Amino acid sequence: MIVLPARAQTQIETQAWVQAVATGGYETRVITGNKNCPVLKSDKGEVAMTVRAPENGAFPLACAAPIPVGATSASVNGNTLPLPVQVPNRILVLGDTGCRIKGGALQACNDPAAWPFPVLAAAAAKLKPDLVVHVGDYLYREEPCPPGNKGCEGSPSGDNWPSWSADFFAPAAPLLATAPWVILRGNHEDCQRAGLGFLRLLGQDAFDPAQPCNPHLAPFMVPLGGVTLAAMDNADAPDTSVNDKLVPIYEKEFQDLAAVPAPVWYVGHRPIWAAISGPLNIPIGGNATIIAAASKTPLPPNIALMLSGHIHTFEAINYDGAVPPQIVAGNGGDNLDITPANLKGAIFQGRSGVSVKDGLSVGGFGFLMMTRRDKDWAIDLYDSAGRQKGQCVFTPGSDGGVGRVDCPNFKP
């Protein structure tokens, strides 16, 4: 795969990747500076890729084509594509990867220690995952870098290809070339921020350039071989206030999830019950809108695990009652959040009655790898350089019971 430089450029080279889509299966996506879409070649024949979105000045041509059923090899312009496997046993999870430039929050995008996502993506690619799950928030370069600031000097800004290339596609290139992706929408990709760019480049649905930004996408399911990943768009759910128009939408989505065969992993950018530091370092949090929906329509019992980002750290939480455990993996590159190491006693918004049985957070940039074992999943935590920090274990519940995430290598 041809890697684009991180900064804005005049010549657009072809970049290709594979991602899960709403219609089922996986699709090849291509960004190209050429006038026409390339051909997808595979051992099942050649397919002319079709225009997903035409060039419009801010973005180059985007093309798409489904991966042929049963294909064991595929390429675009001579670049080999990673193909999905029926039972992915090594699932890499990361999120919140962009470099923040907005107002007084000026992350040093040119400093690998301050913004390690390029290093992190290269290290993660060396682990050869079967699948990558990105839990959202790709584009943080919302405003121009102030003159004289060496940390972000030369950075593009806004919802356009130079910014998307700098913040995501160029640094992620080694990992995009290694495995197919499941891509979640983050709140930085809502319609007030980079929503149109996200829908054009990474959205799971077909893209219509004539339509306005879609504020909420329907869930889509990704079979993982004995587990179904339910990818939910909760980017539009306010954290600290209840959006009454959204509550029935999330209620309906919870109801529909009940029909999916167990076990289900609920994946959405915003966690329902997770915590940040409050006064006196007391853990507080929770998404007020989704909690309001869950209070009226509880999570169905087929949900075995919740995966999210949004909070810029790693968290593993077990709850009292029938709520499945939560993993937060929002430490992929943006400015880190300082959260209490011990999350027991967290105070959540709303009246859901959910409380933390035990939970912890682990600071520092990084990502995690979930490895399927006989009866559980190992969760290896890595730092941004690809060094293993320790291991947690997700043990699914038995006989309809709730599972647990235990982290014996870490103390809350």
C-alpha angles and dihedrals in degrees: 000000000000110000119218119219115253096244130068115285141183099227120062115209124198117272123183136184141161125240140170114257137201095251090062130265126038135303135204114232125196133189113197140170089213123102095237136046117255128238121263108222123198141154085263092059139271126307125192106229115232131224111270094177128355124233110273107175095265095055134030125232115301120203135186142188132169118250105253113252111260095012114153097183134027138166143178120211089346094307113124115233124218109242127211120255122217094234111030107200098178114052119180116206127195140146150171092046106156131102115252119232111162132119110319093345101095112165115195097245091178092057114081090205093055096039108022101168095111090052091042094052092050091049092047091051090058089063090065101221121195091224138009122214115196110193095203147270110099106156120057099148094102100147135033118272108256115253112268096022104129093187094069100015112147095020120142120224141202135040100313139106097267089056094043090048093049097043100038124353101051096044093039094050097103091050094043087055093050106055144358116269138224105208124203125193117242130203088257085065095055120120093266092058128020099338098124092049091049093049091047096047109024110011116127094225132067112279123233111192090199094060125083121246113295107229096200130031124203117250118264129201127228117192112221099183108276091000130070119212110212106204108203129189106222096149091116096054111108114229101213103030135044117247101207092197092058098046095078090046092057091042089056092048091052090049092050091049089062089072094058113099114254138288103053128174110210108214122185133144097241115056116227096218114017132122147235129185115287132180113321087012091288110156111245134165146092129155107271096205098049091041088056089053093045090050090060097035111025120216109275115253093242090074106100101173141012122216123190147146128197094106106079101231140056118275133177114190135180118193135208115253127009099333115121119236122271132223120192117197104174099131100096100119118310121104108299125245117227107227131175113270090224114053097181110123094029113168113225130195122249131021103286092124091226117148135176116256091187134334144154143193129220118204131218136066118294150097138245137238120212112204121193115232133176098282105357145024124255112219111202115194117212132188121230092273092056096255114143113245098184143298139269126188128219110206113189118225121258129222091012094310127135119266130224142227112215125186108191092170092061131060120209 
